[in-house]
Amino acid sequence: MLGLLATLPWWAGDQYQIHLAALIAVYWILVAGLNLVVGFTGQLSIGHVGLLAIGAYAFAILAGRYEWSPWIALLASGSIGGVCGLLLGLPSLRLPGFYFAMATMAFALIVAEITLALGDLTGGGVGLAVPGFSAPFDSPAGFYLLLLGIAALITWFTWNVARFPWGRALVAIRDNPVAAESVGVPVFRMKLAVFVLSGITAGVAGALFASLQSYITPDTFVFELGLFFFVCIIIGGRSSIVGPLVGTAVLTALPELVAPLAKLGNLFYGVLLLAVVLLVPEGIGRLFEVLLARLRPERAASHVLEPDTERLAAAIRKGRDA
């Protein structure tokens, strides 16, 4: 599958298809980190678009205005996203679910207002031009391959977090935090750790998103985009890596699939979400897991050997008589 995606620039129909695939990769970089917060830990964060905006503006200012190397600016954007995630998570992760969601929403709205208010730094409502990366990543195909490589690395990392004891501890926190804490799981510390990690991935995604768009304004980071990331995880399925990845790809490509009915885009989103919640509450990722399980060759049934107790008892008696 990865080989097929890596060759996409050579068989894609046009440049826009490459751009769409690059956008899916950027969104997935953010969603992969957010999935650990929402899907595994059960924290209802709907304001990650604020962290995306911070990463994007950090990259645009550092690489554009101050002429930093794009690679250093990319690392700095991820670091700034992680610091902002830490500052947001320290007070808000102590709140119960609904209030935590409201805190993240307020954070996203505050970031939007700050980008407008600091016009001398962020360009205000006019926005900022964003530089690209140097060769060989200065073309659409080259930049797509860069995004694919980073997305694959983030996927590998989150998959390893999810499948080892860390992942089981996160699911325990989601299902019953009191029971998890009673067996020694540091609930708040683990919540904060994955939230900071999601801030880093959001900052990196923001930098790459800004470079992909080449120009950003506050209107680029609308609150609905934060809900979009959240819905990708709900539709994909919790406690899964593949599910949210599929959800991100489907929801990003959906507007193109229904382009002739563009005015009904929100209707299609709503119908898809309602269908998944009612028919496949575990997410569309579960459908792929069931399909893969049916396609795999069945293992040969193992035969359980049961001892012949009567013969064993007779042998013991015979030994005693002898």
N, C-alpha and C positions, 0 to 999 in steps of 0.2 A: 504493500500500500504506500509506504513512504517513497519507494522508487517511482511509483506512478505519479505521485505529487511532485517529486523532484524533476520529472521530465515535462511537467505541465507547460512551461513556456514554449516548448517545441511542438506541442500538439493542440494548444489552445486556439480557439477560433479567431480571437482578436485580443487587443491589448486590454480591453475592459474586463475580459474574463480573468486575466492575470491580476488586474487591480482588485477584482472581487475576491479572488483567492487570497491575495495579500491582506485584504481587510479582515477576512475570516481568521487568518493567522494572528493578526494584531489583537482582535477581540478575544481569541482563545488564550493568548498570553495572560490577559487580565482575568478571564473567567477561570482559568486553571488555578490561580491563586485564590480567587474568590470562592471557588468550589470547596476548598478546605474549610473556609469559614462557614459557608451556608450549608453545603451538602453533608459535610462530615461533623462539624462542631454544632450545627444547628442555630447559628447566629444570623438574624435577619438583617443583613447589611444591604441597604438599597441606595447607598450614597457613594459607591465607588467611582462614580463618574467624577466626583470632586478630586479623588486621587489621580485619576486619568488626566484631568485638566492640569493639576500641579506638575505632573511629569512632562506634559506637553509644553507648558509655558517655560519650565525650567530648561528643557532642551532648546527651545526657540531662543531664549535669552542668552544662554551660555554659548551655544554654537553659532547663533546668528549675530547678536549684538556684541558679545565679547570675543567672538572668533575662536572659541575653544575647539579642539579636535572633536568631531562628532562622536568618536568612541569614548572619550573621557566624559563628554556631556551626557552620553547615554548612561554610563555608570553613575554619574552624579545624579541624574534624574531618578534612577532606581533607588539610590541612597536617600534622596530627599523624600521620595514616596514612602520608604520604610520609616523614616523619622516622623513624618506626618501621621502614618499609621500608628506609631507608638504613642504620639501625643493625643491622638483621637481615642485610641483603645484604652489607655490608662484610666480615664474617668468613665467612659461610656460602657465598657464591657462588664462593669459591675451592675448595670441596669438590667431589669428583666426584658424579655424578648421584644415586646411592643415598644417600650421606651428606648431600647437600644436602636431599633429601626428608625424611630423618630430622630434620635441623635445623629445618625448617619445622614438622614435626609437633610437635617438642619446644616450639617457640615457641607454638603454639596451646594446648598443654596448660599452659604456664606462665601465659599470659594468663588462662586459665580459673581457675587457682588464685589469681592475684592479685585477680581480681574478687571472689572469695569472701573472701579475707583482708582486703581493704580495705573492710570493711563500713561504716565511717563515711562513706566517699566514694561507694562504689558501691551501697550498700544490702545487700551480702552476698547471702545466699540469698533474701532477700525481694525484692530488685530495686528498680527505679526506675520511676516514672511519667515518660512522655516527652511534652512539649508538641508541639502541631502548628504548622502555619504559618498566617499570617494570611490574610484574604480577599484574593483569590478562591480561595485554595488550601486553605481550611479544610473543604471538603466532599470526599467520596470522588471525585466526578467532577473537581473542580478539582485535587486532589492527584495524581490519575492523569495529568492533562494536564501537570502540572509534571514528573512522573517521565518521561513520554514525551518531553518536550522535552530533559531532561538526557540520557536514554538516546540520543536521536538525535544530540545534540552529541558524546557520547563515541564513538558509532559512527562518525561522520564523521571524528573526530580519529584514531582507531585505523586506520580505512581508509586515510587519507592516509599515516600512518606506514608501513603495510604495503606500499603500492603504490609508494613512492618508494625511492631507494637505501638508506634506513635499513632497510626491510623486507627487501630482498635481502641486506643485510649480516647481519641477524638470522638468516635462513634459512641463510646460509653458516656462521654460528657453530654452528647446530644440527647441520648435516650434517657439517662437518669444521672444528672450531675451529683446528686447526693450519694448515690451508690458508688459512683466513680471516685468521689473524694474519700469515701469510707475505706476503699481498698488502696489508698495512697496515691491516686492520680492528682497532680497539682492543677486543679481545674482552671483557676484564673491565669496562671503562668502559661499554660498550654493555649488557652484562648488568645492571650496576648501574643504569643509566639507566632501562631498561624495568621493572626491579623496583621502583624508587622510583615510577615512574608507576603501576604496579599497586597500590602502597600508597596513592597518592592516590585512585585510583578506588575502592579498598576502603573507605577512610575516608569518602568521600562516600556510597557505598552503605550503609555502616553507619549513618550519620546518617539517611538516608532510610528505611532499614529500621526503625530505632527509632521514628521518627515514624509510620510506617505501622502498626506493632504497638501503639503507644501505651503499652506497658509491656514492660520487658525484665528478664530474670533471667539468671544464668549458664547455666541449662539451655536458654536460647534458642539458645546458640551451641555446640552439640554438635559433636564432631569429625567426625561423619558429614556435617555440612553442608559442611565443607571438601572431603571426598571427592566430594560431590555436584558442587561447582564443577569439580573436576578431571575428573570423568566427562563433564560437559557438553561439554568441549572434545574429549575423546577420541571421543565419539560423533559430535560435529559434524564433526570433521576438522581436521587441522593445516593450517597455511598458508592459512587461510580465515577470513573475517570472518562470512560468511553462515552457514556450517556450525555453529559454536558458538552463534550466535544461535538457530538452529532447534533445536539440542540443548537449550539452556536452556529454550525454550518447551515443548518436548515433555516433558522430564523434570519440569518444574514442574507441567504440567497433567496428567501421567499419573496421579497419585493420584486426581484427580477423575474421570478416564475409567474407572478401575477401582474406584470407590468401593464398589460392592456387594461387592467382593472385597478389602476393605482389609487383611485379614490376610495377603494374598499380595502386598502392595506390593513388598517386597524381591525376591520371585520375579520379578515383571515387570521390575524394574530389571535384574536379573541376566540374564534371557532377552534383553532388548533389547541390553544391552552385548555379550553373547556373539554375538548375531546380527550386530551391526554389525562386530565384530572379525573374524568368520569370513567374512561375505558381502560386506561393504563396508569393507575395512580403511582406505580413505581417508576414511571418515566419511559421514554422511548428507548433508552439504553437497554432496558430489560428485554425488549423485543429482539434486539441484536444478540443479546446473550443467549436467549432461547433458541434463536435461529442457528447460532454457531454451535450450540450444544447438539442440535439435531444433525448438523452437517458433519460433526466429528465422528470417526469410526467408533463403534461400540467396543468397549473393552471386553475381553473374554471373561465370562463369569468365573469367579473364584470358587473352588470347591472346598468346603469345610470338612476336615477329617475328624470324625467322631470316634473315640476309643471304644473297643468292644469290651465293655465292663464285665460281662459274664466270663469271657475267656481269661481276662486279667485276674478275676477273683479265683477262678479254677487254678490258674498257674500259681497264685500265692498259696492256696491251700495245699497244692501238691508239693510246694517247696517246704512247707511246714511239716508235712507228713514224712518227707524224706529225712 
